[in-house]
Each structure stands twice: as structure tokens, then as C-alpha cells.
Amino acid sequence: MNKDQVKGAVKDAAGKVQQKAGELIDSPEQQAKGVAKQVEGKAQKNAGDVKEAIKDATK
């Protein structure tokens, strides 16, 4: 696992928490920020997956 995979997974999890918190306090703004953070985290994790695949392929 590389740092992009880890950071992406953390952002995704934090986004899920933020989205749920927004639902609990009835804050659409927080929900939207949470969803955006999840998307960013998934993209970063996918980029890390690609880097890892390239690294494995060159071995």
C-alpha cells in the first residue's frame, strides 16, 4: 500500500462521517461537503491503486 491509497481511504471514511453528521443535524451543506470528500478520497485511492499496479508490473 502506498501513501495515496492510505490517504484516499482516510478521506473517504472522513467524508462518510461528515455526511452522516450533516444528516443528523439536518445540514445539507455538511452532507454535500461529506460527499465531495468521499469522491476526492476515492479518486486519490484509485490513483494510488494505479501507481501500485504500475510498480508491481515493472518488477
HTML snippet that shows the backbone in 3Dmol.js (N, CA, C, O; Angstrom):
<script src="https://3Dmol.org/build/3Dmol-min.js"></script>
<div id="view" style="width:600px;height:400px;position:relative"></div>
<script>
const pdb = `
ATOM      1  N   MET A   1       0.834  -1.189   0.000  1.00  0.00           N
ATOM      2  CA  MET A   1       0.000   0.000   0.000  1.00  0.00           C
ATOM      3  C   MET A   1       0.874   1.247   0.000  1.00  0.00           C
ATOM      4  O   MET A   1       1.854   1.332   0.740  1.00  0.00           O
ATOM      5  N   ASN A   2       0.515   2.197  -0.825  1.00  0.00           N
ATOM      6  CA  ASN A   2       1.276   3.444  -0.850  1.00  0.00           C
ATOM      7  C   ASN A   2       0.489   4.546  -0.150  1.00  0.00           C
ATOM      8  O   ASN A   2      -0.659   4.356   0.252  1.00  0.00           O
ATOM      9  N   LYS A   3       1.134   5.701  -0.015  1.00  0.00           N
ATOM     10  CA  LYS A   3       0.522   6.778   0.775  1.00  0.00           C
ATOM     11  C   LYS A   3      -0.760   7.316   0.143  1.00  0.00           C
ATOM     12  O   LYS A   3      -1.653   7.761   0.863  1.00  0.00           O
ATOM     13  N   ASP A   4      -0.870   7.286  -1.185  1.00  0.00           N
ATOM     14  CA  ASP A   4      -2.094   7.761  -1.823  1.00  0.00           C
ATOM     15  C   ASP A   4      -3.274   6.848  -1.508  1.00  0.00           C
ATOM     16  O   ASP A   4      -4.396   7.319  -1.320  1.00  0.00           O
ATOM     17  N   GLN A   5      -3.025   5.561  -1.451  1.00  0.00           N
ATOM     18  CA  GLN A   5      -4.091   4.623  -1.112  1.00  0.00           C
ATOM     19  C   GLN A   5      -4.580   4.864   0.315  1.00  0.00           C
ATOM     20  O   GLN A   5      -5.783   4.866   0.577  1.00  0.00           O
ATOM     21  N   VAL A   6      -3.644   5.065   1.225  1.00  0.00           N
ATOM     22  CA  VAL A   6      -3.992   5.275   2.630  1.00  0.00           C
ATOM     23  C   VAL A   6      -4.724   6.600   2.806  1.00  0.00           C
ATOM     24  O   VAL A   6      -5.780   6.648   3.437  1.00  0.00           O
ATOM     25  N   LYS A   7      -4.168   7.675   2.252  1.00  0.00           N
ATOM     26  CA  LYS A   7      -4.799   8.987   2.389  1.00  0.00           C
ATOM     27  C   LYS A   7      -6.180   9.005   1.738  1.00  0.00           C
ATOM     28  O   LYS A   7      -7.106   9.630   2.255  1.00  0.00           O
ATOM     29  N   GLY A   8      -6.316   8.324   0.613  1.00  0.00           N
ATOM     30  CA  GLY A   8      -7.604   8.267  -0.054  1.00  0.00           C
ATOM     31  C   GLY A   8      -8.642   7.543   0.777  1.00  0.00           C
ATOM     32  O   GLY A   8      -9.788   7.982   0.864  1.00  0.00           O
ATOM     33  N   ALA A   9      -8.248   6.432   1.392  1.00  0.00           N
ATOM     34  CA  ALA A   9      -9.173   5.678   2.231  1.00  0.00           C
ATOM     35  C   ALA A   9      -9.591   6.499   3.450  1.00  0.00           C
ATOM     36  O   ALA A   9     -10.747   6.451   3.872  1.00  0.00           O
ATOM     37  N   VAL A  10      -8.644   7.253   4.011  1.00  0.00           N
ATOM     38  CA  VAL A  10      -8.954   8.094   5.182  1.00  0.00           C
ATOM     39  C   VAL A  10      -9.923   9.208   4.790  1.00  0.00           C
ATOM     40  O   VAL A  10     -10.873   9.487   5.521  1.00  0.00           O
ATOM     41  N   LYS A  11      -9.690   9.845   3.640  1.00  0.00           N
ATOM     42  CA  LYS A  11     -10.594  10.912   3.191  1.00  0.00           C
ATOM     43  C   LYS A  11     -11.987  10.363   2.922  1.00  0.00           C
ATOM     44  O   LYS A  11     -12.986  11.007   3.245  1.00  0.00           O
ATOM     45  N   ASP A  12     -12.055   9.180   2.334  1.00  0.00           N
ATOM     46  CA  ASP A  12     -13.350   8.569   2.058  1.00  0.00           C
ATOM     47  C   ASP A  12     -14.107   8.316   3.363  1.00  0.00           C
ATOM     48  O   ASP A  12     -15.295   8.621   3.469  1.00  0.00           O
ATOM     49  N   ALA A  13     -13.418   7.764   4.339  1.00  0.00           N
ATOM     50  CA  ALA A  13     -14.054   7.487   5.636  1.00  0.00           C
ATOM     51  C   ALA A  13     -14.480   8.783   6.329  1.00  0.00           C
ATOM     52  O   ALA A  13     -15.573   8.864   6.889  1.00  0.00           O
ATOM     53  N   ALA A  14     -13.614   9.789   6.287  1.00  0.00           N
ATOM     54  CA  ALA A  14     -13.949  11.073   6.908  1.00  0.00           C
ATOM     55  C   ALA A  14     -15.147  11.709   6.215  1.00  0.00           C
ATOM     56  O   ALA A  14     -15.989  12.328   6.866  1.00  0.00           O
ATOM     57  N   GLY A  15     -15.223  11.558   4.911  1.00  0.00           N
ATOM     58  CA  GLY A  15     -16.363  12.086   4.165  1.00  0.00           C
ATOM     59  C   GLY A  15     -17.664  11.406   4.546  1.00  0.00           C
ATOM     60  O   GLY A  15     -18.710  12.051   4.629  1.00  0.00           O
ATOM     61  N   LYS A  16     -17.597  10.091   4.779  1.00  0.00           N
ATOM     62  CA  LYS A  16     -18.799   9.360   5.194  1.00  0.00           C
ATOM     63  C   LYS A  16     -19.271   9.851   6.558  1.00  0.00           C
ATOM     64  O   LYS A  16     -20.468  10.028   6.783  1.00  0.00           O
ATOM     65  N   VAL A  17     -18.322  10.070   7.464  1.00  0.00           N
ATOM     66  CA  VAL A  17     -18.667  10.576   8.797  1.00  0.00           C
ATOM     67  C   VAL A  17     -19.284  11.966   8.685  1.00  0.00           C
ATOM     68  O   VAL A  17     -20.301  12.252   9.317  1.00  0.00           O
ATOM     69  N   GLN A  18     -18.667  12.828   7.880  1.00  0.00           N
ATOM     70  CA  GLN A  18     -19.163  14.192   7.720  1.00  0.00           C
ATOM     71  C   GLN A  18     -20.560  14.194   7.096  1.00  0.00           C
ATOM     72  O   GLN A  18     -21.418  14.982   7.493  1.00  0.00           O
ATOM     73  N   GLN A  19     -20.784  13.326   6.135  1.00  0.00           N
ATOM     74  CA  GLN A  19     -22.101  13.247   5.505  1.00  0.00           C
ATOM     75  C   GLN A  19     -23.154  12.808   6.527  1.00  0.00           C
ATOM     76  O   GLN A  19     -24.232  13.397   6.598  1.00  0.00           O
ATOM     77  N   LYS A  20     -22.847  11.785   7.308  1.00  0.00           N
ATOM     78  CA  LYS A  20     -23.802  11.305   8.313  1.00  0.00           C
ATOM     79  C   LYS A  20     -24.051  12.371   9.385  1.00  0.00           C
ATOM     80  O   LYS A  20     -25.181  12.534   9.846  1.00  0.00           O
ATOM     81  N   ALA A  21     -23.013  13.084   9.776  1.00  0.00           N
ATOM     82  CA  ALA A  21     -23.189  14.158  10.755  1.00  0.00           C
ATOM     83  C   ALA A  21     -24.114  15.231  10.196  1.00  0.00           C
ATOM     84  O   ALA A  21     -24.963  15.761  10.912  1.00  0.00           O
ATOM     85  N   GLY A  22     -23.949  15.546   8.924  1.00  0.00           N
ATOM     86  CA  GLY A  22     -24.824  16.521   8.274  1.00  0.00           C
ATOM     87  C   GLY A  22     -26.267  16.059   8.243  1.00  0.00           C
ATOM     88  O   GLY A  22     -27.188  16.862   8.387  1.00  0.00           O
ATOM     89  N   GLU A  23     -26.462  14.756   8.055  1.00  0.00           N
ATOM     90  CA  GLU A  23     -27.826  14.223   8.077  1.00  0.00           C
ATOM     91  C   GLU A  23     -28.428  14.337   9.473  1.00  0.00           C
ATOM     92  O   GLU A  23     -29.601  14.681   9.622  1.00  0.00           O
ATOM     93  N   LEU A  24     -27.627  14.048  10.491  1.00  0.00           N
ATOM     94  CA  LEU A  24     -28.134  14.072  11.867  1.00  0.00           C
ATOM     95  C   LEU A  24     -28.512  15.477  12.321  1.00  0.00           C
ATOM     96  O   LEU A  24     -29.499  15.657  13.035  1.00  0.00           O
ATOM     97  N   ILE A  25     -27.727  16.476  11.908  1.00  0.00           N
ATOM     98  CA  ILE A  25     -28.025  17.847  12.335  1.00  0.00           C
ATOM     99  C   ILE A  25     -28.808  18.613  11.276  1.00  0.00           C
ATOM    100  O   ILE A  25     -29.016  19.820  11.392  1.00  0.00           O
ATOM    101  N   ASP A  26     -29.242  17.888  10.236  1.00  0.00           N
ATOM    102  CA  ASP A  26     -30.051  18.466   9.166  1.00  0.00           C
ATOM    103  C   ASP A  26     -29.330  19.641   8.501  1.00  0.00           C
ATOM    104  O   ASP A  26     -29.860  20.748   8.411  1.00  0.00           O
ATOM    105  N   SER A  27     -28.107  19.367   8.039  1.00  0.00           N
ATOM    106  CA  SER A  27     -27.306  20.388   7.381  1.00  0.00           C
ATOM    107  C   SER A  27     -26.916  19.913   5.980  1.00  0.00           C
ATOM    108  O   SER A  27     -25.950  19.164   5.826  1.00  0.00           O
ATOM    109  N   PRO A  28     -27.655  20.341   4.965  1.00  0.00           N
ATOM    110  CA  PRO A  28     -27.329  19.929   3.592  1.00  0.00           C
ATOM    111  C   PRO A  28     -25.917  20.335   3.172  1.00  0.00           C
ATOM    112  O   PRO A  28     -25.286  19.645   2.371  1.00  0.00           O
ATOM    113  N   GLU A  29     -25.424  21.442   3.705  1.00  0.00           N
ATOM    114  CA  GLU A  29     -24.072  21.891   3.365  1.00  0.00           C
ATOM    115  C   GLU A  29     -23.027  20.873   3.834  1.00  0.00           C
ATOM    116  O   GLU A  29     -22.102  20.538   3.094  1.00  0.00           O
ATOM    117  N   GLN A  30     -23.183  20.386   5.071  1.00  0.00           N
ATOM    118  CA  GLN A  30     -22.251  19.389   5.596  1.00  0.00           C
ATOM    119  C   GLN A  30     -22.369  18.072   4.832  1.00  0.00           C
ATOM    120  O   GLN A  30     -21.367  17.397   4.593  1.00  0.00           O
ATOM    121  N   GLN A  31     -23.575  17.714   4.456  1.00  0.00           N
ATOM    122  CA  GLN A  31     -23.773  16.496   3.674  1.00  0.00           C
ATOM    123  C   GLN A  31     -23.036  16.598   2.343  1.00  0.00           C
ATOM    124  O   GLN A  31     -22.358  15.658   1.929  1.00  0.00           O
ATOM    125  N   ALA A  32     -23.168  17.729   1.683  1.00  0.00           N
ATOM    126  CA  ALA A  32     -22.523  17.935   0.389  1.00  0.00           C
ATOM    127  C   ALA A  32     -21.009  17.916   0.525  1.00  0.00           C
ATOM    128  O   ALA A  32     -20.314  17.335  -0.309  1.00  0.00           O
ATOM    129  N   LYS A  33     -20.493  18.551   1.579  1.00  0.00           N
ATOM    130  CA  LYS A  33     -19.048  18.533   1.808  1.00  0.00           C
ATOM    131  C   LYS A  33     -18.564  17.104   2.052  1.00  0.00           C
ATOM    132  O   LYS A  33     -17.490  16.718   1.593  1.00  0.00           O
ATOM    133  N   GLY A  34     -19.362  16.331   2.773  1.00  0.00           N
ATOM    134  CA  GLY A  34     -19.002  14.943   3.037  1.00  0.00           C
ATOM    135  C   GLY A  34     -18.955  14.117   1.768  1.00  0.00           C
ATOM    136  O   GLY A  34     -18.037  13.320   1.572  1.00  0.00           O
ATOM    137  N   VAL A  35     -19.940  14.303   0.908  1.00  0.00           N
ATOM    138  CA  VAL A  35     -19.965  13.575  -0.364  1.00  0.00           C
ATOM    139  C   VAL A  35     -18.768  13.977  -1.230  1.00  0.00           C
ATOM    140  O   VAL A  35     -18.136  13.125  -1.854  1.00  0.00           O
ATOM    141  N   ALA A  36     -18.464  15.263  -1.263  1.00  0.00           N
ATOM    142  CA  ALA A  36     -17.331  15.746  -2.047  1.00  0.00           C
ATOM    143  C   ALA A  36     -16.023  15.151  -1.529  1.00  0.00           C
ATOM    144  O   ALA A  36     -15.148  14.784  -2.314  1.00  0.00           O
ATOM    145  N   LYS A  37     -15.895  15.059  -0.210  1.00  0.00           N
ATOM    146  CA  LYS A  37     -14.688  14.487   0.383  1.00  0.00           C
ATOM    147  C   LYS A  37     -14.581  12.998   0.046  1.00  0.00           C
ATOM    148  O   LYS A  37     -13.484  12.482  -0.166  1.00  0.00           O
ATOM    149  N   GLN A  38     -15.722  12.313  -0.001  1.00  0.00           N
ATOM    150  CA  GLN A  38     -15.710  10.904  -0.368  1.00  0.00           C
ATOM    151  C   GLN A  38     -15.228  10.720  -1.804  1.00  0.00           C
ATOM    152  O   GLN A  38     -14.424   9.833  -2.091  1.00  0.00           O
ATOM    153  N   VAL A  39     -15.726  11.563  -2.696  1.00  0.00           N
ATOM    154  CA  VAL A  39     -15.329  11.478  -4.105  1.00  0.00           C
ATOM    155  C   VAL A  39     -13.837  11.742  -4.246  1.00  0.00           C
ATOM    156  O   VAL A  39     -13.140  11.037  -4.976  1.00  0.00           O
ATOM    157  N   GLU A  40     -13.352  12.760  -3.546  1.00  0.00           N
ATOM    158  CA  GLU A  40     -11.927  13.085  -3.584  1.00  0.00           C
ATOM    159  C   GLU A  40     -11.095  11.917  -3.044  1.00  0.00           C
ATOM    160  O   GLU A  40     -10.057  11.572  -3.608  1.00  0.00           O
ATOM    161  N   GLY A  41     -11.555  11.324  -1.963  1.00  0.00           N
ATOM    162  CA  GLY A  41     -10.839  10.199  -1.370  1.00  0.00           C
ATOM    163  C   GLY A  41     -10.796   8.992  -2.286  1.00  0.00           C
ATOM    164  O   GLY A  41      -9.764   8.334  -2.409  1.00  0.00           O
ATOM    165  N   LYS A  42     -11.911   8.703  -2.927  1.00  0.00           N
ATOM    166  CA  LYS A  42     -11.957   7.559  -3.840  1.00  0.00           C
ATOM    167  C   LYS A  42     -11.042   7.785  -5.035  1.00  0.00           C
ATOM    168  O   LYS A  42     -10.373   6.858  -5.492  1.00  0.00           O
ATOM    169  N   ALA A  43     -11.013   9.010  -5.541  1.00  0.00           N
ATOM    170  CA  ALA A  43     -10.138   9.329  -6.669  1.00  0.00           C
ATOM    171  C   ALA A  43      -8.672   9.183  -6.269  1.00  0.00           C
ATOM    172  O   ALA A  43      -7.869   8.645  -7.030  1.00  0.00           O
ATOM    173  N   GLN A  44      -8.324   9.663  -5.075  1.00  0.00           N
ATOM    174  CA  GLN A  44      -6.943   9.564  -4.620  1.00  0.00           C
ATOM    175  C   GLN A  44      -6.560   8.100  -4.399  1.00  0.00           C
ATOM    176  O   GLN A  44      -5.443   7.697  -4.723  1.00  0.00           O
ATOM    177  N   LYS A  45      -7.470   7.312  -3.856  1.00  0.00           N
ATOM    178  CA  LYS A  45      -7.196   5.892  -3.639  1.00  0.00           C
ATOM    179  C   LYS A  45      -7.011   5.185  -4.981  1.00  0.00           C
ATOM    180  O   LYS A  45      -6.120   4.348  -5.125  1.00  0.00           O
ATOM    181  N   ASN A  46      -7.849   5.519  -5.960  1.00  0.00           N
ATOM    182  CA  ASN A  46      -7.717   4.914  -7.283  1.00  0.00           C
ATOM    183  C   ASN A  46      -6.383   5.279  -7.925  1.00  0.00           C
ATOM    184  O   ASN A  46      -5.756   4.442  -8.575  1.00  0.00           O
ATOM    185  N   ALA A  47      -5.948   6.519  -7.746  1.00  0.00           N
ATOM    186  CA  ALA A  47      -4.646   6.931  -8.271  1.00  0.00           C
ATOM    187  C   ALA A  47      -3.539   6.117  -7.601  1.00  0.00           C
ATOM    188  O   ALA A  47      -2.586   5.699  -8.259  1.00  0.00           O
ATOM    189  N   GLY A  48      -3.666   5.898  -6.314  1.00  0.00           N
ATOM    190  CA  GLY A  48      -2.699   5.069  -5.600  1.00  0.00           C
ATOM    191  C   GLY A  48      -2.715   3.635  -6.084  1.00  0.00           C
ATOM    192  O   GLY A  48      -1.668   2.995  -6.181  1.00  0.00           O
ATOM    193  N   ASP A  49      -3.905   3.126  -6.390  1.00  0.00           N
ATOM    194  CA  ASP A  49      -4.019   1.762  -6.922  1.00  0.00           C
ATOM    195  C   ASP A  49      -3.290   1.636  -8.252  1.00  0.00           C
ATOM    196  O   ASP A  49      -2.606   0.644  -8.503  1.00  0.00           O
ATOM    197  N   VAL A  50      -3.441   2.655  -9.108  1.00  0.00           N
ATOM    198  CA  VAL A  50      -2.774   2.650 -10.408  1.00  0.00           C
ATOM    199  C   VAL A  50      -1.256   2.684 -10.213  1.00  0.00           C
ATOM    200  O   VAL A  50      -0.531   1.930 -10.863  1.00  0.00           O
ATOM    201  N   LYS A  51      -0.777   3.549  -9.326  1.00  0.00           N
ATOM    202  CA  LYS A  51       0.662   3.619  -9.059  1.00  0.00           C
ATOM    203  C   LYS A  51       1.180   2.274  -8.571  1.00  0.00           C
ATOM    204  O   LYS A  51       2.244   1.820  -8.993  1.00  0.00           O
ATOM    205  N   GLU A  52       0.426   1.641  -7.683  1.00  0.00           N
ATOM    206  CA  GLU A  52       0.828   0.340  -7.133  1.00  0.00           C
ATOM    207  C   GLU A  52       0.860  -0.722  -8.239  1.00  0.00           C
ATOM    208  O   GLU A  52       1.775  -1.544  -8.281  1.00  0.00           O
ATOM    209  N   ALA A  53      -0.126  -0.706  -9.125  1.00  0.00           N
ATOM    210  CA  ALA A  53      -0.178  -1.671 -10.228  1.00  0.00           C
ATOM    211  C   ALA A  53       0.998  -1.488 -11.176  1.00  0.00           C
ATOM    212  O   ALA A  53       1.580  -2.461 -11.653  1.00  0.00           O
ATOM    213  N   ILE A  54       1.344  -0.230 -11.444  1.00  0.00           N
ATOM    214  CA  ILE A  54       2.487   0.052 -12.316  1.00  0.00           C
ATOM    215  C   ILE A  54       3.771  -0.432 -11.651  1.00  0.00           C
ATOM    216  O   ILE A  54       4.623  -1.043 -12.296  1.00  0.00           O
ATOM    217  N   LYS A  55       3.901  -0.155 -10.361  1.00  0.00           N
ATOM    218  CA  LYS A  55       5.091  -0.589  -9.631  1.00  0.00           C
ATOM    219  C   LYS A  55       5.219  -2.113  -9.638  1.00  0.00           C
ATOM    220  O   LYS A  55       6.312  -2.650  -9.813  1.00  0.00           O
ATOM    221  N   ASP A  56       4.088  -2.806  -9.447  1.00  0.00           N
ATOM    222  CA  ASP A  56       4.104  -4.269  -9.452  1.00  0.00           C
ATOM    223  C   ASP A  56       4.419  -4.819 -10.843  1.00  0.00           C
ATOM    224  O   ASP A  56       5.104  -5.834 -10.976  1.00  0.00           O
ATOM    225  N   ALA A  57       3.913  -4.138 -11.883  1.00  0.00           N
ATOM    226  CA  ALA A  57       4.122  -4.598 -13.257  1.00  0.00           C
ATOM    227  C   ALA A  57       5.576  -4.441 -13.693  1.00  0.00           C
ATOM    228  O   ALA A  57       6.049  -5.183 -14.553  1.00  0.00           O
ATOM    229  N   THR A  58       6.279  -3.491 -13.113  1.00  0.00           N
ATOM    230  CA  THR A  58       7.665  -3.254 -13.525  1.00  0.00           C
ATOM    231  C   THR A  58       8.657  -4.137 -12.769  1.00  0.00           C
ATOM    232  O   THR A  58       9.858  -4.083 -13.031  1.00  0.00           O
ATOM    233  N   LYS A  59       8.168  -4.936 -11.846  1.00  0.00           N
ATOM    234  CA  LYS A  59       9.072  -5.834 -11.104  1.00  0.00           C
ATOM    235  C   LYS A  59       9.415  -7.050 -11.901  1.00  0.00           C
ATOM    236  O   LYS A  59      10.162  -7.907 -11.430  1.00  0.00           O
TER     237      LYS A  59
END
`;
const viewer = $3Dmol.createViewer("view");
viewer.addModel(pdb, "pdb");
viewer.setStyle({}, {cartoon: {color: "spectrum"}});
viewer.zoomTo();
viewer.render();
</script>
